[in-house]
């Protein structure tokens, strides 16, 4: 199974952890066993193990196993984080609904884990080029060490991106802690950090193999496509809007320079031709990620490898915390907004992958959920391959987190091109339509006409990124860099209110849905896009589709405490502020 390639992440993390430690929480590494740098950085085998220790800081409960992937990106205009009582709770519900305080219990550990990843990466970045084999070894040794060095640069960039887009300006460090004269660091302007890691990624890309080349067959390891895609993504954040210390959303005057970087990097990936879309959107998730297999077309350019083994340190709760429940097992914590469900055209195959309006009985039969209770579906326990994935008390299923997909690259290219040229080129339209066409099963007659003006194409990109990437932890951050988060939350609330009242454009949607009784997959027997029939279809079970949940649950909690020019960022946890007298809270907290 796919996860077997990374089972040693946690074990090998201890190798690098013992090389060096720092004094402060946000750069603290606790070694299990100690090895000096002369031993760790003496040969390619040991360096590879050390690098796996850097990778390990991506996973587990404090990384993309749950908190960074399923707590931090919500609420947005697609999905709502866990609602209902207790609220406020000073943890994940407060994060989702923008009531987060500096004492929130879910802030410190992910923050510290990402800085741990940076420290481990810094050790590799410092010591690898000093190895005799880096320039003087065999051809194989030099090639391997240059690749490992480039992977470390890329990992450090990813950790910084996650920190900066959640907390804004933060302390930066680009060498091991033992070489620092003062570990009480003040904040560095995030643009300076972005510029540094953009330069790092520019250096790293050419040292890395493309996926499929010798020694690069596993997409849980960083390849050239991953480094270039990450550089494009970071360039968008560097050139996009961000909340500044003056409590205003601003972007740099030279923002188009960074859109050019994004376009060039995406174009390099496109022209290489190594990565392609899977003809089936569903297969990307059901047959690859949820089946613990590598996607065969290279569409998943990079995924965070999880260890499996029911471990909070390196596994993921994808399929347990979110998605359909089996026999009342699982949280079903993330809610698809009814307005997002109906953003999908009825012929768009992505709807029934992204949205899962059902639960599973103990006998395997299906019970439908109402419109206000739909859960996300890309990571669902009934698709996960494993001995007990469906009928399980377990919380960890070893499902990897997709860091970047080729469809994202195509849409980033199209967005950058439109921004630079103030209107889309033919190449941008082609990239956009590749994604959209796949969503409609390859039927070009269903995708509609692509706008050719700047505003129309940008609106189409905004919508398509939501339809394509919903539930993959990107939407909130896209809306922030476009300076659209506040407006989209309000527009979504208004639309939900109209839907609950049955007002246009929602007045012709059904209030009751019928589905086939006793089926083991959800089979609707009336249209989701027309008023229900006068009589129930034979052999069907009914559900109060519209119900009252939009008003009584969603609008009660959804983004209820959002404050523009504050809530776009998190506060730094109190314990971290208390540790370092040079840190300030900022951004209205």
Buried (B, 14 or more C-beta within 10 A) or exposed (E): EBBEBBBBBBBBBBBBBBBBBBEBBBBBBEBEEEBEBEEBBBBBEBBBBBBBBBBBBBBBBBBBBBBBBBBBBBBBBBBBBBBEEEBBBBBBBBBBBBBBBBEBEBBBBBBBBBBBBBBBBBBBBBBBEEBEBBEEBEEEBBBBBBBBBBBBBBBBBBBBBBBBBBBBBBBBBBEBBEEBEEBEBEBBBBBEBBBBBBEBBBEBBEBBBBBEEEEBEBBBBBBBBBBBBBBBBBBBBBBBBBBBEEBEBEBBEEBBEBBBBBBBBBBBBBEEEBBEBBEBBBBBBBBBBBBBEBBEBBBBBBBBBBBBEEBBBBBBBBBBBBBBBBBEBBBBBBBBBBBBBBBBBEEBBBBBBBBBBBBBEEEBBBBBBBBBBBBBBBBBBBBBBBEEBBBBEBBBBBBBBBBBBBBBBBBBBBBBBBBBEEBBBEBBBBBBBBBBBBBBBEEEEBBEEBBBEBEBBBEBBBEBBBBBBBBBBBBBBBBBBBBBBBEBBBEBBEBBEBBBEEEEEBEEBBEBBBBBBEBEEBEBBBEBEEEBBEEBBEEBBBBEBBBEBBBEBBBBBBBBBBEBBBBBBBBBBBBBBEBBEEBBEBBEB
